[in-house]
Amino acid sequence: MNSLNHSSMTTPSPIITPELIASAYTYEQYVALSTDLLRQGRTTSDNPSYNTPELLGFTKLNLHRMSRLERFAVIKPELADLLQHVTERWIWLVLTESWCGDAAQILPVFQRMTDGSPNVQMRLILRDKNLDVMDAYLTNGTSRSIPKLVCINADTLAELGTWGPRPAALQALVMQWRAEKRPYADVAEQTQRWYNDDRTEAIQREMVSLVRQWAKISV
């Protein structure tokens, strides 16, 4: 697991407030918002750079991929059992945007994970409307990469750890492709191919490890 992408701590997060959590979207609300904005020719970001024809096309594909994963993603028994036995109340607060291809592959899987847990809920906030939060959770201290999950104790707002923006094996490949200065569209295509081949295996393995760590469950 890439320690640059995943972290753990147990102190309250000053940037994540009850008001922020109360204003966050459920998964269903986020999908509805993304769908409605796409009909208007927009992504969830107000930044013109993320409302180009290319990214609007990616957004349409993302919604299709999310719908497919909602139907077919299956959470492995080990992970499902761990999540069922989380005794604290957790919130998985995830920074995202509708144009993000990684988010489209990850959010439905997170939602399926939390569907089976009585004490874990996912809430979503938009990166570009919450840059103060995003800048507290930069990847490698420099990049506003999404999706980024922050696991919070719902009662104390203590931060238990983070995950993101993508499985560690894929993150290494993406960094390599970017170093090779491949075009954005090529990186996006190769990334989606990786997710299709992986079939949620990597994210589930990583979450098994992190849930054990956050819940202090020994192997």
DOKEDO-252564 format. One record per residue: residue in one letter; x, y, z of N, C-alpha, C in turn. Coordinates in Angstrom, 3 decimals, always signed. Each point is the difference from the previous one (the first is absolute). Example, Ala and Ser with C-alpha at 12.3 -4.5 7.8 and 13.67 -1.06 7.14 Angstrom:
2
A|+13.190|-5.690|+7.800|-0.890|+1.190|+0.000|+0.900|+1.200|+0.000
S|-0.350|+1.050|-0.720|+0.820|+1.190|+0.060|-0.770|+1.090|+0.730
REM end
This chain:
219
M|+0.844|-1.188|+0.000|-0.844|+1.188|+0.000|+0.877|+1.235|+0.000
N|-0.339|+0.965|-0.768|+0.805|+1.195|-0.164|-0.254|+0.953|+1.148
S|+0.986|+0.184|+0.862|-0.194|+0.843|+1.167|-0.198|+1.457|-0.365
L|+0.375|+0.391|-1.222|-0.231|+1.366|-0.433|-1.474|+0.258|-0.261
N|-0.751|-1.039|-0.283|-1.410|+0.157|-0.325|-0.919|-0.245|+1.186
H|+0.472|-0.682|+1.023|-0.865|-0.428|+1.083|+0.624|+0.420|+1.318
S|-0.801|+0.574|+0.903|+0.541|+0.448|+1.271|-0.972|-0.296|+1.115
S|+0.489|+0.109|+1.236|-0.846|-0.263|+1.160|+0.388|+0.931|+1.130
M|-1.020|+0.566|+0.673|+0.213|+0.807|+1.182|-1.298|-0.032|+0.802
T|+0.042|+0.467|+1.255|-1.193|-0.083|+0.836|-0.306|+1.326|+0.679
T|+0.434|+1.113|-0.541|-0.293|+1.305|+0.570|-1.126|+0.661|-0.778
P|-0.768|+0.885|+0.663|-1.067|+0.691|-0.723|+0.553|+0.784|-1.179
S|-0.741|+0.006|-1.083|+0.412|+0.749|-1.183|-0.619|+1.389|+0.064
P|+0.799|+1.066|+0.128|-0.579|+1.343|+0.138|-0.726|+0.470|-1.249
I|+0.298|-0.599|-1.132|-0.595|+0.445|-1.258|-1.349|-0.657|-0.259
I|-0.251|-1.134|+0.644|-1.262|-0.717|-0.196|-0.911|+0.285|+1.191
T|-1.071|+0.718|-0.263|-0.901|+0.479|+1.043|-1.358|-0.692|-0.103
P|-0.811|+0.070|+1.052|-1.361|-0.535|-0.101|-0.790|+0.639|-1.132
E|+0.232|+1.291|-0.233|-0.714|+0.697|-1.073|+0.386|-0.545|-1.368
L|+1.278|-0.300|-0.179|+0.452|-0.570|-1.271|-0.647|-1.355|-0.232
I|-0.002|-0.840|+1.012|-0.583|-1.330|-0.146|-1.497|+0.097|-0.271
A|-0.674|+0.927|+0.686|-1.448|+0.154|-0.197|-0.332|+0.442|-1.414
S|+0.913|+0.737|-0.628|-0.245|+0.505|-1.356|+0.429|-0.977|-1.088
A|+0.639|-1.100|+0.391|+0.521|-0.950|-0.985|-1.131|-0.799|-0.633
Y|+0.281|-0.530|-1.198|-0.990|-0.772|-0.753|+0.038|-1.471|+0.389
T|-1.155|-0.635|-0.031|-0.017|-1.454|-0.033|+0.423|-0.430|-1.403
Y|+0.293|-1.275|-0.163|+0.356|-0.505|-1.327|-1.133|+0.244|-0.988
E|-1.226|-0.283|+0.407|-1.146|+0.176|-0.897|-0.171|+1.461|-0.392
Q|+0.188|+0.914|+0.947|-0.108|+1.430|-0.305|+1.093|+0.441|-0.966
Y|+1.197|-0.531|+0.190|+1.113|+0.348|-0.884|-0.254|-0.479|-1.425
V|-0.481|-1.221|-0.152|-0.301|-0.517|-1.339|-1.094|+0.836|-0.650
A|-1.030|+0.352|+0.763|-1.090|+0.815|-0.548|+0.509|+1.372|-0.420
L|+0.851|+0.609|+0.822|+0.575|+1.305|-0.340|+0.843|-0.096|-1.261
S|+0.863|-1.003|-0.069|+0.877|-0.168|-1.166|-0.812|-0.201|-1.268
T|-1.063|-0.782|+0.096|-0.858|-0.271|-1.152|-0.721|+1.259|-0.446
D|-0.537|+0.743|+0.959|-0.731|+1.229|-0.320|+0.918|+1.036|-0.637
L|+1.192|+0.172|+0.552|+0.937|+0.973|-0.559|+0.458|-0.409|-1.394
L|+0.189|-1.297|-0.222|+0.407|-0.453|-1.331|-1.068|+0.341|-1.029
R|-1.266|-0.122|+0.369|-1.083|+0.375|-0.917|+0.078|+1.485|-0.364
Q|+0.566|+0.792|+0.906|+0.171|+1.432|-0.245|+1.317|+0.309|-0.714
G|+0.763|-1.045|-0.324|+1.281|+0.194|-0.661|+1.103|+0.431|+0.937
R|-0.074|-0.470|+1.262|+0.972|+0.406|+1.012|+0.456|-1.207|+0.805
T|+1.200|+0.122|+0.570|+0.446|-0.950|+1.013|-0.310|+0.594|+1.373
T|+0.417|-0.677|+1.051|-0.232|+0.524|+1.344|+0.930|+1.152|+0.348
S|+1.008|+0.251|-0.807|+0.930|+1.102|+0.235|-0.448|+1.247|-0.753
D|+0.199|+1.164|+0.618|-0.273|+1.268|-0.674|+1.197|+0.480|-0.818
N|+1.124|-0.689|+0.115|+1.213|+0.386|-0.706|-0.143|-0.332|-1.486
P|+0.127|+0.994|-0.891|-0.134|-0.274|-1.438|+0.942|-1.089|-0.498
S|+1.152|-0.151|+0.641|+0.959|-1.022|-0.427|-0.552|-1.411|+0.156
Y|-0.999|-0.159|+0.876|-0.599|-1.317|+0.221|-1.389|-0.109|-0.625
N|-0.286|+0.907|-0.929|-1.279|-0.041|-0.716|+0.207|+0.017|-1.514
T|+1.099|-0.582|-0.433|+0.295|-0.094|-1.429|-0.822|-1.127|-0.622
P|-0.172|+0.002|-1.318|-0.704|-1.115|-0.642|+0.612|-1.356|+0.343
E|+1.334|-0.061|+0.079|+0.654|-1.268|+0.330|-0.408|-0.485|+1.387
L|+0.034|+0.895|+0.995|-0.321|-0.420|+1.358|-1.496|-0.227|+0.190
L|-0.826|+0.692|-0.756|-1.432|-0.309|+0.032|-0.250|-1.404|-0.551
G|+0.763|-0.363|-1.030|-0.097|-1.362|-0.524|+0.436|-1.030|+1.022
F|+1.094|+0.294|+0.729|+0.449|-0.905|+1.054|-1.060|-0.117|+1.095
T|-0.655|+1.127|+0.318|-1.024|-0.012|+1.043|-1.152|-0.919|-0.377
K|-0.403|+0.045|-1.256|-1.070|-0.891|-0.466|+0.418|-1.460|+0.151
L|+1.238|-0.304|-0.394|+0.512|-1.363|+0.170|+0.071|-0.386|+1.476
N|+0.398|+0.952|+0.832|+0.115|-0.274|+1.431|-1.335|-0.422|+0.603
L|-1.062|+0.705|-0.368|-1.317|-0.344|+0.539|-0.427|-1.391|-0.457
H|+0.353|-0.352|-1.233|-0.302|-1.347|-0.490|+0.791|-1.039|+0.792
R|+1.274|+0.270|+0.250|+0.830|-0.946|+0.753|-0.515|-0.155|+1.431
M|-0.405|+1.102|+0.598|-0.525|-0.068|+1.360|-1.256|-0.858|+0.056
S|-0.872|+0.182|-0.976|-1.231|-0.786|-0.042|+0.309|-1.489|-0.118
R|+0.995|-0.332|-0.819|+0.380|-1.403|-0.169|+0.552|-0.580|+1.302
L|+0.872|+0.759|+0.661|+0.586|-0.489|+1.247|-1.050|-0.126|+1.100
E|-0.968|+0.893|+0.012|-1.080|-0.098|+0.988|-0.707|-1.347|-0.110
R|-0.106|-0.492|-1.216|-0.718|-1.260|-0.227|+0.875|-1.226|+0.240
F|+1.283|+0.104|-0.327|+0.805|-1.218|-0.070|+1.126|-0.109|+1.023
A|+0.376|+1.080|+0.683|+1.093|-0.097|+0.974|-0.411|-0.879|+1.175
V|+0.880|-0.917|+0.368|-0.266|-0.927|+1.106|+1.113|+0.164|+1.035
I|-0.395|+0.277|+1.230|+0.976|+0.157|+1.073|+0.370|-1.371|+0.553
K|+1.292|-0.229|+0.137|+0.491|-1.301|+0.447|-0.391|-0.252|+1.462
P|-0.227|-1.261|+0.351|-0.469|-0.326|+1.354|+0.898|+0.539|+1.107
E|+1.318|-0.061|-0.176|+0.902|+0.475|+1.055|-0.226|+1.475|+0.285
L|-0.096|+0.809|-1.050|-0.202|+1.433|+0.177|-1.392|+0.288|+0.552
A|-1.003|-0.685|-0.526|-1.364|+0.195|+0.490|-0.091|-0.311|+1.492
D|+0.661|-1.067|+0.421|-0.031|-0.383|+1.411|+0.694|+1.045|+0.867
L|+1.140|+0.496|-0.452|+0.701|+1.041|+0.751|-0.880|+1.231|+0.179
L|-0.647|+0.437|-1.069|-0.823|+1.205|+0.060|-1.225|-0.201|+0.885
Q|-0.529|-1.201|+0.024|-1.146|-0.283|+0.865|+0.375|+0.063|+1.479
H|+1.281|-0.200|+0.291|+0.436|-0.043|+1.393|+0.710|+1.279|+0.443
V|-0.075|+1.056|-0.784|+0.485|+1.308|+0.452|-0.934|+0.479|+1.107
T|+0.531|+0.276|+1.178|-0.844|+0.359|+1.141|-0.190|+1.504|+0.149
E|+0.943|+0.806|-0.459|-0.164|+1.451|+0.015|-0.850|+0.429|-1.195
R|-0.535|+1.215|+0.081|-0.702|+0.566|-1.147|+1.009|+0.775|-0.838
W|+0.137|-0.398|-1.260|+0.942|+0.645|-0.907|-0.732|+0.734|-1.108
I|+0.650|+1.038|-0.473|-0.401|+0.650|-1.246|+1.184|-0.062|-0.950
W|-0.238|-0.532|-1.186|+0.996|+0.075|-1.062|-0.330|+1.242|-0.815
L|+0.749|+1.062|+0.233|-0.205|+1.253|-0.719|+0.915|-0.003|-1.218
V|-0.583|+0.098|-1.179|+0.768|-0.162|-1.235|-0.089|+1.263|-0.845
L|+1.160|+0.527|-0.372|+0.090|+1.110|-0.953|-0.071|-0.566|-1.408
T|-0.813|+0.613|-0.850|-0.217|-0.561|-1.327|-0.474|+1.086|-0.961
E|-0.109|-0.350|-1.286|-0.632|+0.814|-1.045|-0.516|-0.956|-1.064
S|-1.031|+0.418|-0.717|-0.649|-0.912|-0.951|+0.866|-0.340|-1.202
W|+0.968|+0.855|-0.345|+0.840|-0.253|-1.172|+1.106|-1.021|+0.281
C|+0.188|-0.355|+1.271|+1.147|-0.820|+0.405|-0.247|-1.478|-0.272
G|+0.801|-0.588|-0.874|-0.156|-1.404|-0.343|+0.306|-0.941|+1.143
D|+0.995|+0.343|+0.831|+0.301|-0.853|+1.152|-1.176|-0.031|+0.966
A|-0.615|+1.149|+0.228|-1.150|+0.052|+0.910|-1.132|-0.886|-0.492
A|-0.218|-0.017|-1.309|-1.081|-0.823|-0.555|+0.226|-1.480|+0.267
Q|+1.255|-0.411|+0.066|+0.320|-1.408|+0.245|+0.012|-0.348|+1.489
I|+0.155|+1.001|+0.849|+0.189|-0.244|+1.427|-1.265|+0.260|+0.821
L|-0.715|+1.086|-0.290|-1.132|+0.382|+0.851|-1.077|-1.077|+0.109
P|-0.399|-0.645|-1.112|-1.023|-1.046|+0.151|+0.469|-1.164|+0.873
V|+1.300|-0.280|-0.027|+0.538|-1.087|+0.819|-0.022|+0.408|+1.474
F|+0.404|+1.232|+0.291|-0.105|+0.496|+1.375|-1.450|-0.050|+0.483
Q|-0.921|+0.412|-0.868|-1.403|-0.004|+0.403|-0.481|-1.414|+0.297
R|+0.405|-0.945|-0.824|-0.387|-1.390|+0.236|+0.595|-0.495|+1.328
M|+1.236|+0.423|+0.295|+0.607|-0.372|+1.280|-0.824|+0.522|+1.167
T|-0.374|+1.270|-0.050|-0.709|+0.604|+1.127|-1.444|-0.472|+0.085
D|-0.581|-0.414|-1.112|-1.365|-0.539|+0.029|-0.114|-1.183|+0.956
G|+1.080|-0.758|+0.118|-0.032|-1.190|+0.836|+0.491|+0.216|+1.417
S|+0.244|+1.262|+0.371|+0.532|+0.283|+1.331|-0.960|+0.885|+0.783
P|-0.411|-0.415|+1.196|-0.935|+0.826|+0.768|+0.616|+1.276|+0.548
N|+1.326|+0.066|+0.078|+0.648|+1.137|+0.654|+0.881|+0.845|-0.910
V|+0.008|-0.285|-1.285|+0.835|+0.771|-0.928|-0.881|+0.625|-1.069
Q|+0.119|+1.316|-0.165|-0.723|+0.724|-1.034|+0.989|+0.740|-0.887
M|-0.330|+0.134|-1.268|+0.806|+0.805|-0.911|-0.713|+1.316|-0.276
R|+0.772|+1.081|+0.003|-0.498|+1.306|-0.396|+1.002|+0.616|-0.975
L|-0.503|+0.778|-0.941|+0.815|+0.521|-1.091|-0.030|+1.521|-0.013
I|+1.164|+0.601|-0.247|+0.082|+1.442|-0.199|+0.770|+0.268|-1.285
L|-0.314|+1.114|-0.631|+0.633|+0.349|-1.264|+1.343|+0.665|+0.255
R|+1.010|-0.480|-0.674|+1.345|+0.522|+0.201|+0.076|+1.497|-0.226
D|-0.487|+0.473|-1.146|+0.235|+1.386|-0.385|-0.813|+0.999|+0.800
K|-0.985|-0.472|+0.749|-0.744|+0.866|+0.915|+0.522|-0.126|+1.431
N|+0.996|-0.846|+0.180|+0.571|-0.230|+1.335|+1.516|-0.114|-0.089
L|+0.619|+0.981|-0.623|+1.446|-0.077|-0.211|+0.781|+0.074|+1.306
D|-0.583|+0.620|+1.031|+0.686|+0.016|+1.291|+0.119|-1.409|+0.562
V|-1.035|-0.798|-0.205|+0.060|-1.401|+0.431|+0.966|-0.775|-0.891
M|-0.126|+0.192|-1.309|+0.872|-0.712|-0.928|+1.464|+0.287|+0.305
D|+0.320|+1.248|+0.282|+1.398|+0.363|+0.215|+0.556|-0.548|+1.312
A|-0.876|-0.476|+0.864|+0.461|-0.674|+1.214|+0.313|-1.471|-0.249
Y|-0.378|-0.490|-1.190|+0.165|-1.426|-0.310|+0.611|-0.192|-1.387
L|+1.017|+0.775|-0.294|+0.677|-0.109|-1.283|+0.739|-1.331|-0.116
T|+0.037|-0.539|-1.194|+0.791|-1.201|-0.263|+1.455|+0.403|-0.185
N|+0.876|-0.637|+0.749|+1.432|+0.318|-0.023|+0.267|+1.460|+0.341
G|-0.943|+0.639|+0.696|+0.179|+1.378|+0.429|-0.133|+1.033|-1.086
T|-0.362|-0.424|-1.217|-0.020|+0.953|-1.115|-1.243|-0.080|-0.873
S|-0.639|-1.153|-0.079|-1.015|-0.236|-1.027|-1.406|-0.083|+0.585
R|-0.934|+0.718|-0.626|-1.409|-0.041|+0.400|-0.707|-1.185|-0.662
S|+0.567|-1.170|+0.176|-0.511|-1.201|-0.661|-1.228|-0.538|+0.728
I|-0.959|-0.444|-0.784|-1.235|-0.572|+0.537|-0.299|-1.311|-0.714
P|-0.804|-0.857|+0.648|-0.681|+0.192|+1.278|+0.960|-0.127|+1.182
K|-0.326|+0.696|+1.061|+0.753|-0.099|+1.245|-0.981|-0.267|+1.132
L|+0.178|-1.132|+0.658|-0.860|-0.389|+1.117|+0.674|+0.360|+1.313
V|-0.768|+0.623|+0.889|+0.448|+0.269|+1.364|-0.956|-0.731|+0.930
C|+0.514|-0.911|+0.800|-0.825|-0.754|+0.947|-0.055|+0.768|+1.316
I|-1.223|+0.347|+0.426|-0.222|+0.843|+1.164|-0.862|-0.747|+1.020
N|+0.353|+0.111|+1.269|-0.893|-0.463|+1.055|-1.177|+0.970|+0.065
A|-1.208|-0.495|-0.225|-1.164|+0.878|-0.113|-0.325|+0.717|+1.301
D|+0.402|-0.549|+1.131|-0.334|+0.599|+1.290|+1.027|+1.017|+0.469
T|+1.271|-0.232|-0.315|+1.062|+0.885|+0.487|+0.634|+0.840|-1.098
L|-0.258|-0.344|-1.251|+0.643|+0.594|-1.181|+1.499|-0.271|-0.030
A|+0.448|-0.984|+0.772|+1.404|-0.400|-0.086|+0.252|-0.644|-1.354
E|+1.107|+0.378|-0.606|+0.384|-0.587|-1.288|+0.713|-1.321|+0.247
L|-0.520|-1.052|-0.596|+0.579|-1.331|+0.175|+0.990|-0.355|-1.092
G|-0.141|+0.603|-1.178|+0.919|-0.285|-1.089|-0.564|+0.449|-1.327
T|+0.783|-0.192|-1.040|-0.403|+0.422|-1.341|+0.320|-1.086|-1.016
W|-0.645|+0.123|-1.141|+0.313|-0.847|-1.157|-0.155|+0.863|-1.243
G|+0.833|-0.287|-1.000|-0.194|+0.638|-1.290|+1.295|+0.501|-0.604
P|-0.091|+0.345|-1.284|-1.196|+0.109|-0.839|-0.348|-1.255|-0.811
R|+0.856|-1.002|+0.065|-0.259|-1.228|-0.772|+0.816|-1.129|+0.630
P|-0.293|-1.261|-0.325|+0.795|-1.093|+0.564|+1.495|+0.192|-0.257
A|+0.814|-0.432|+0.956|+1.432|+0.290|-0.043|+0.671|-0.501|-1.273
A|-0.364|-1.191|-0.468|+0.623|-0.538|-1.213|-0.315|+0.875|-1.205
L|-1.224|+0.467|-0.083|-0.381|+0.878|-1.102|+0.640|+1.371|+0.151
Q|+0.095|+0.489|+1.228|+0.635|+1.296|+0.221|+1.426|+0.001|-0.531
A|+0.724|-1.083|+0.229|+1.374|-0.090|-0.498|+0.033|+0.057|-1.520
L|-0.943|-0.672|-0.649|-0.060|+0.029|-1.463|-0.344|+1.387|-0.518
V|-0.969|+0.648|+0.644|-0.404|+1.340|-0.441|+1.163|+0.972|+0.123
M|+0.738|-0.084|+1.093|+1.161|+0.874|+0.159|+1.031|-0.268|-1.090
Q|+0.179|-1.260|-0.372|+0.921|-0.353|-1.080|-0.487|+0.569|-1.330
W|-1.287|-0.159|-0.295|-0.549|+0.495|-1.265|+0.110|+1.518|-0.092
R|-0.228|+0.658|+1.114|+0.109|+1.464|-0.012|+1.443|+0.435|-0.183
A|+0.930|-0.741|+0.604|+1.418|+0.314|-0.177|+0.414|-0.164|-1.453
E|-0.663|-0.925|-0.693|+0.256|-0.203|-1.431|-0.721|+1.025|-0.866
K|-0.751|+0.893|+0.655|-0.736|+1.082|-0.676|-1.007|-0.535|-1.018
R|-0.658|-1.084|+0.378|-1.057|-0.516|-0.870|-1.185|+0.963|-0.002
P|-0.744|+0.076|-1.092|-1.178|+0.873|-0.051|-1.026|-0.400|+1.055
Y|-0.767|+0.985|+0.474|-1.006|-0.246|+1.036|-0.961|-1.098|-0.426
A|-0.458|+0.051|-1.239|-0.976|-0.989|-0.476|+0.586|-1.407|+0.033
D|+1.299|-0.126|-0.305|+0.643|-1.314|+0.020|+0.101|-0.527|+1.428
V|+0.388|+0.882|+0.933|+0.076|-0.406|+1.406|-1.379|-0.414|+0.502
A|-1.024|+0.764|-0.372|-1.367|-0.325|+0.425|-0.436|-1.353|-0.544
E|+0.323|-0.270|-1.261|-0.391|-1.275|-0.605|+0.704|-1.170|+0.676
Q|+1.318|+0.144|+0.220|+0.755|-1.074|+0.642|-0.463|-0.219|+1.440
T|-0.355|+1.084|+0.671|-0.488|-0.098|+1.372|-1.304|-0.784|+0.060
Q|-0.923|+0.324|-0.900|-1.281|-0.708|-0.003|+0.183|-1.473|-0.362
R|+0.938|-0.286|-0.887|+0.281|-1.391|-0.358|+0.521|-0.766|+1.216
W|+0.848|+0.670|+0.784|+0.529|-0.632|+1.214|-1.141|-0.335|+0.954
Y|-0.893|+0.944|+0.216|-1.135|-0.256|+0.894|-0.857|-1.157|-0.510
N|-0.241|-0.026|-1.299|-0.822|-1.077|-0.560|+0.640|-1.361|+0.228
D|+1.321|-0.070|-0.175|+0.708|-1.265|+0.197|+0.063|-0.394|+1.477
D|+0.095|+1.001|+0.872|+0.172|-0.261|+1.435|-1.294|-0.451|+0.681
R|-1.140|+0.456|-0.484|-1.317|-0.417|+0.520|-0.142|+0.243|+1.509
T|+0.450|+1.138|+0.465|-0.094|+0.492|+1.392|+0.858|-0.789|+0.984
E|+0.859|-0.884|-0.485|+0.820|-0.814|+0.900|+0.934|+0.866|+0.847
A|+0.699|+0.952|-0.633|+1.016|+0.777|+0.713|-0.616|+0.883|+1.070
I|-1.073|+0.697|-0.344|-0.608|+0.892|+0.984|-0.529|-0.791|+1.191
Q|-0.531|-1.185|-0.260|-0.512|-0.795|+1.114|+1.133|-0.509|+0.889
R|+1.116|-0.411|-0.602|+1.153|-0.427|+0.808|+0.497|+1.148|+0.879
E|+0.109|+1.176|-0.592|+0.507|+1.139|+0.758|-0.954|+0.379|+1.127
M|-1.293|-0.068|-0.252|-0.960|+0.365|+1.037|-0.054|-1.035|+1.117
V|+0.253|-1.265|-0.297|+0.112|-0.999|+1.071|+1.090|+0.427|+0.974
S|+1.158|+0.360|-0.529|+1.117|+0.410|+0.841|-0.324|+1.265|+0.785
L|-0.611|+0.977|-0.676|-0.274|+1.275|+0.661|-1.104|-0.117|+1.043
V|-1.043|-0.747|-0.292|-1.070|-0.169|+0.993|+0.550|-0.678|+1.251
R|+0.847|-1.009|-0.181|+0.642|-0.636|+1.155|+0.796|+1.032|+0.807
Q|+0.739|+0.833|-0.702|+0.838|+1.003|+0.659|-0.858|+1.032|+0.725
W|-1.004|+0.539|-0.683|-0.834|+1.046|+0.594|-0.826|-0.522|+1.170
A|-0.468|-1.244|-0.101|-0.832|-0.586|+1.056|+0.826|-0.713|+1.066
K|+1.324|-0.016|-0.211|+0.913|-0.675|+0.931|-0.377|-1.473|+0.173
I|-0.234|-0.641|-1.141|-0.312|-1.425|-0.017|+1.274|-0.758|-0.357
S|+0.433|-0.891|+0.866|+1.215|-0.765|-0.280|-0.302|-1.094|-1.006
V|+1.047|-0.409|-0.719|-0.162|-1.045|-1.016|-0.296|-1.327|+0.673
REM end
